[in-house]
Amino acid sequence: MNLENVSDMYCDVLKEIGNIGAGNATTAIASMLGVKVDMKVPSVKFMDVSEMGGALGDEEAMVVGIFLEVELDINGSMMFIMDMDSAHFLVNSLMMRDKSYMEDFDEMDLSAIKEIGNIIAASYLSALSGLTGMTISPSVPYLAIDMAAAILSVPAIQFGVMGDNALMIQTEFGDDYQVKGSFILMPDEDSYDKILKSLGVVM
Amino acid sequence: MAEVIKVGMADLKTGKAPDSLTTIGLGSCCGVTLYDPVSKIGGLAHVMLPDSTAIKNNSNIAKFADTGIQELYDQVIKLGASKIRLVAKIAGGAKMFEVSGAAAATINVGERNAQASRDKLKQLGVKIVAEDTGLNYGRTVILDCNTGDYTIKAVGKDPKVI
């Protein structure tokens, strides 16, 4: 199947997954950090693979990327990307440091980011799993901090194998500070069909 | 007035001195350049995947090492570059995430991109004079058509000219 044929309904479904996922993530992070957290309705972006490098704005801006593999009923991978300010905010909250602390991340910080990424990713996966009735299991999280275009080349390549289009869910949550992140689900070709079938979407 | 020509993902462009060609944030993709030092004609391809024949949807020839480098070669020759003088440089092909499980094969596409680029250049008879590939970081690259210098910039590292 080709992503170009993705119906509006599929976009709506993804948006709903993004919505529930962001809700789950917000709750999880709020309880972990002990702060009040609010969220915005996410937007689903449908774009050409070649535009993906600039999908988050400045291609050379540093971003944090968390990559996980998913398996069982759905096979593929997923990625959560956030800007550096958001990562600093989350780590500072978790480490109970002052919000203005902007030093480079140390080993402990990186481990904390992985854990946050894990929680966020699992929140989305449980939304997807709840809607589709499928069992989905994530791997341990892998972390990279680099230029946005370089990080985004990873999902771009995965989508590139299937076609020329990619799907991205952009989300914001937070209270006095809005964490800006993007979520990208990359099921393999067979898994796309499975997701669509389980949702009753007829292509 | 020298122009900086931007090459996007899965894209290729050619240029002539005093212009330069650039592509931003190469991750697992490869930035392959062809350059003729006499006519000062250069080309840059941003290759995403190694093999067009392994994929059904392969309409964008710039996306693949085999078809993209061929197209770049044809374009620079058409512009007046000499087949004999043409030299190549390769950058990128990083492994952005240290994945060990099932996704490792797709994540390691960087190395396969670099290898496919080397193979294609060998087949075309173009000598690779410099290479900066692999490792685990993104690269922004600039080919200066005046000199053939290929500048590589990475986060937290000094720019490197190959």
Interface residues (C-beta under 8 A of the other chain):
Chain A: N2 V49 S50 E51 M52 G53 E59 E60 M62 G65 F67 E69 E71 N75 G76 S77 S139 Y142 L143 A144 I145 D146 M147 A148 A149 A150 I151 L152 S153 V154 A156 I157 Q158 G160 V161 M162 G163 D164
Chain B: G8 M9 A10 D11 I24 G25 L26 G27 S28 C29 M48 L49 I55 N57 S59 N60 K63 A94 M96 F97 E98 V99 G101 A102 A103 T106 I107 V109 N136 Y137 G138 R139 T140 V155
